[in-house]
């Protein structure tokens, strides 16, 4: 009877150890996946702001009468975000404030919107929408 009880206790200890090991393993994998998703979201917010900055820079270097349309996504990784141009800076951030970026831009008239944006250069001034 003693050996059966000892075997049972050893079996329970081994099973508990294996469960602990797998739980720790899956927790580490879950954290890695969450970090990668956050990295991708940060990158997409940055890319959106860079597109706006590049369009403004390209318009400023272009000749008079330059007109171009470019698209800004409605959502970033299925999350709402806001983008605006204030005090010669383009700001992009998610509503949950987990991702944000500010990039310098030239002085322009108008503001960026989600969807189709139209940028023009008239009389040396850059107009957005």
C-alpha positions in Angstrom: 0.0 0.0 0.0 2.9 2.4 0.8 4.4 2.0 -2.6 1.1 2.7 -4.4 0.7 5.9 -2.3 4.2 6.9 -3.1 3.7 6.3 -6.8 0.5 8.4 -6.7 2.2 11.3 -5.0 5.1 11.1 -7.5 2.7 11.0 -10.4 0.8 14.1 -9.1 4.1 16.0 -8.6 5.2 15.2 -12.1 1.9 16.2 -13.6 1.9 19.5 -11.6 5.5 20.2 -12.8 4.5 19.5 -16.4 1.4 21.8 -16.2 3.5 24.5 -14.6 6.1 24.2 -17.4 3.6 24.4 -20.2 1.7 27.3 -18.5 5.0 29.3 -18.3 5.8 28.4 -21.9 2.5 29.5 -23.2 2.6 32.7 -21.1 6.0 33.6 -22.7 4.7 32.9 -26.2 1.6 35.0 -25.5 3.8 38.0 -24.4 5.9 37.7 -27.5 2.9 37.7 -29.7 1.5 40.8 -27.9 4.8 42.6 -28.3 4.9 41.8 -32.0 1.3 43.1 -32.5 2.2 46.3 -30.7 5.3 46.7 -32.8 3.2 46.3 -36.0 0.7 48.8 -34.8 3.4 51.3 -34.0 4.9 50.8 -37.4 1.6 51.4 -39.2 1.0 54.6 -37.2 4.5 55.8 -38.1 4.0 54.8 -41.8 0.7 56.8 -41.9 2.4 59.9 -40.5 5.4 59.4 -42.9 3.0 59.2 -45.9 1.5 62.6 -44.9 5.0 64.1 -44.3 6.3 62.8 -47.6 3.3 64.2 -49.6 3.7 67.6 -48.0 7.5 67.6 -48.8 6.9 66.5 -52.3 4.3 69.2 -52.9 6.6 71.9 -51.5 9.4 70.8 -53.9 7.1 70.5 -56.9 6.3 73.2 -59.5 3.4 75.6 -59.3 0.0 73.9 -60.0 1.0 70.6 -58.5 -2.0 68.5 -57.6 -2.1 64.9 -56.2 -4.5 62.7 -54.3 -3.4 60.2 -51.7 -5.2 57.9 -49.4 -5.0 57.6 -45.6 -6.5 54.4 -44.1 -9.8 54.6 -42.1 -8.4 52.3 -39.4 -5.0 51.0 -38.3 -5.1 47.3 -37.6 -8.8 47.5 -37.0 -8.4 50.3 -34.4 -9.6 53.8 -34.6 -7.0 56.5 -34.7 -6.7 60.3 -35.2 -4.4 62.2 -37.4 -4.0 66.0 -37.5 -1.6 68.8 -38.5 -0.9 71.4 -35.9 1.9 73.9 -35.5 3.9 72.4 -38.4 3.7 68.9 -36.9 1.7 65.9 -38.1 0.3 63.9 -35.2 -1.0 60.4 -35.5 -2.2 58.4 -32.5 -4.5 55.5 -31.7 -7.6 56.2 -29.6 -6.2 53.9 -26.9 -3.1 56.1 -26.7 -0.8 53.0 -27.1 0.7 54.2 -30.3 1.6 57.8 -31.2 4.0 59.8 -33.3 4.7 63.4 -34.2 6.7 64.4 -37.3 7.7 67.9 -38.5 6.1 69.2 -41.7 6.1 72.5 -43.6 3.4 75.1 -43.0 0.3 74.2 -45.0 -3.3 75.3 -45.2 -5.9 72.7 -44.4 -6.0 69.4 -42.5 -5.6 65.8 -43.3 -8.7 63.5 -43.3 -9.1 59.7 -43.3 -9.7 58.5 -46.8 -8.9 60.5 -49.9 -6.8 63.6 -49.5 -6.0 66.2 -52.2 -2.9 68.3 -51.9 -2.2 71.3 -54.2 0.4 73.9 -54.6 -1.0 77.3 -55.6 1.0 80.6 -55.5 3.7 78.9 -53.5 1.3 77.8 -50.8 0.4 74.2 -50.1 -3.3 73.4 -49.6 -4.6 70.2 -48.2 -8.2 69.3 -48.9 
